[in-house]
Amino acid sequence: MYLHIGASVVIPQGDVVGIFDLDNTTASRITRDFLAGAEQAGQVITAGEDLPKSFVLCQTPSGARRVYLSQLSSATLLKRMESGGLDTL
């Protein structure tokens, strides 16, 4: 199953570690430091050109970490996860 997170970006649901609201989580210095470190490490991928509302933390089976910025709200992404996402690409 796949999760469509915006624009033309889809990710395997099994890789999703967490879905986070940017407004709520970036109030914490720890989260801001985490996102800055991920940006410096080249792990941040922007899904779309609009202002991001959420980020999705993923870890691939090989252990690679990715942070996807999405213009969709965390509530919308959660509903998509709960509904089963996309079966195939």
Sine and cosine of phi, psi and omega as CSV:
sin_phi,cos_phi,sin_psi,cos_psi,sin_omega,cos_omega
0.00,0.00,0.53,-0.85,-0.04,-1.00
-0.82,-0.58,0.46,-0.89,0.02,-1.00
-0.90,-0.43,0.84,-0.54,0.06,-1.00
-1.00,0.08,0.88,-0.47,-0.10,-1.00
-0.95,-0.31,0.07,1.00,0.04,-1.00
0.75,-0.66,0.37,-0.93,-0.06,-1.00
0.78,0.63,-0.82,-0.58,0.02,-1.00
-0.90,-0.43,0.48,0.88,-0.07,-1.00
-0.98,-0.19,0.82,-0.57,0.12,-0.99
-0.80,-0.60,0.57,-0.82,0.00,-1.00
-0.74,-0.67,0.50,-0.87,0.05,-1.00
-0.90,0.43,0.75,-0.66,-0.02,-1.00
-0.88,0.48,-0.51,0.86,0.01,-1.00
-0.92,0.39,-0.32,0.95,0.02,-1.00
-1.00,0.08,-0.24,0.97,-0.10,-1.00
-0.96,0.29,0.84,-0.55,0.07,-1.00
-1.00,-0.08,-0.63,0.77,0.00,-1.00
-0.22,-0.98,0.40,-0.91,0.05,-1.00
-0.86,-0.51,0.80,-0.60,-0.15,-0.99
-0.77,-0.64,0.62,-0.78,0.08,-1.00
-0.99,0.15,0.82,-0.58,-0.05,-1.00
-0.91,0.41,-0.64,0.76,-0.03,-1.00
-0.88,0.47,-0.69,0.72,-0.04,-1.00
-0.97,0.24,-0.67,0.74,-0.12,-0.99
-0.98,0.18,-0.49,0.87,-0.04,-1.00
-0.98,0.21,0.00,1.00,0.14,-0.99
-0.93,0.36,-0.39,0.92,0.00,-1.00
-1.00,0.02,0.73,-0.69,0.04,-1.00
-0.89,0.45,-0.56,0.83,-0.01,-1.00
-0.88,0.47,-0.70,0.71,0.01,-1.00
-0.92,0.40,-0.67,0.74,0.03,-1.00
-0.87,0.49,-0.68,0.74,0.04,-1.00
-0.90,0.44,-0.65,0.76,0.03,-1.00
-0.87,0.49,-0.75,0.67,-0.02,-1.00
-0.91,0.41,-0.61,0.79,0.04,-1.00
-0.91,0.42,-0.65,0.76,0.04,-1.00
-0.91,0.41,-0.65,0.76,0.03,-1.00
-0.91,0.42,-0.62,0.79,0.05,-1.00
-0.89,0.45,-0.71,0.70,0.01,-1.00
-0.90,0.43,-0.54,0.84,0.00,-1.00
-0.99,0.13,-0.04,1.00,0.00,-1.00
0.97,0.26,0.43,0.90,-0.05,-1.00
-0.99,-0.14,-0.02,1.00,-0.06,-1.00
-0.99,-0.12,0.76,-0.65,0.03,-1.00
-0.82,-0.57,0.80,-0.61,-0.01,-1.00
-1.00,-0.07,0.82,-0.58,0.02,-1.00
-0.98,-0.19,1.00,-0.02,0.00,-1.00
0.95,-0.31,0.16,-0.99,-0.06,-1.00
-0.95,-0.30,-0.13,0.99,0.01,-1.00
-0.97,0.23,0.21,-0.98,0.04,-1.00
-0.87,0.49,0.81,-0.58,-0.04,-1.00
-0.94,0.34,0.60,-0.80,0.03,-1.00
-0.94,-0.34,-0.34,0.94,-0.06,-1.00
-0.51,-0.86,0.22,-0.98,0.17,-0.99
-0.71,-0.71,0.52,-0.85,-0.03,-1.00
-0.89,-0.45,0.86,-0.50,0.03,-1.00
-1.00,-0.04,0.81,-0.59,-0.02,-1.00
-0.79,-0.61,0.49,-0.87,0.14,-0.99
-0.71,-0.71,0.84,-0.54,-0.02,-1.00
-0.97,0.25,0.29,-0.96,0.04,-1.00
-0.84,0.54,-0.45,0.89,0.02,-1.00
-0.98,0.18,-0.10,0.99,0.04,-1.00
0.99,-0.16,-0.06,1.00,0.01,-1.00
-0.94,0.34,0.70,-0.72,0.00,-1.00
-0.98,-0.21,0.65,-0.76,0.05,-1.00
-0.70,-0.71,0.60,-0.80,0.09,-1.00
-0.86,-0.51,0.90,-0.44,0.00,-1.00
-0.98,-0.19,0.81,-0.59,0.11,-0.99
-1.00,-0.04,0.77,-0.64,-0.07,-1.00
-0.81,-0.58,0.61,-0.79,0.07,-1.00
-0.99,0.17,-0.10,0.99,0.05,-1.00
-1.00,0.07,0.51,-0.86,0.00,-1.00
-0.95,0.32,0.37,-0.93,0.03,-1.00
-0.90,0.44,-0.54,0.84,0.03,-1.00
-0.91,0.42,-0.67,0.75,0.03,-1.00
-0.90,0.44,-0.70,0.71,0.01,-1.00
-0.90,0.43,-0.63,0.78,0.04,-1.00
-0.90,0.44,-0.68,0.74,0.04,-1.00
-0.88,0.48,-0.64,0.77,0.04,-1.00
-0.90,0.43,-0.63,0.78,0.04,-1.00
-0.90,0.44,-0.71,0.70,-0.05,-1.00
-0.92,0.39,-0.49,0.87,-0.02,-1.00
-0.99,0.13,-0.07,1.00,0.08,-1.00
0.97,-0.23,-0.15,0.99,0.05,-1.00
0.91,0.41,-0.43,-0.90,-0.01,-1.00
-0.99,-0.12,0.67,-0.74,0.01,-1.00
-0.96,0.27,-0.70,0.72,-0.05,-1.00
-0.64,-0.77,0.21,-0.98,0.06,-1.00
-1.00,-0.06,0.00,0.00,0.00,0.00
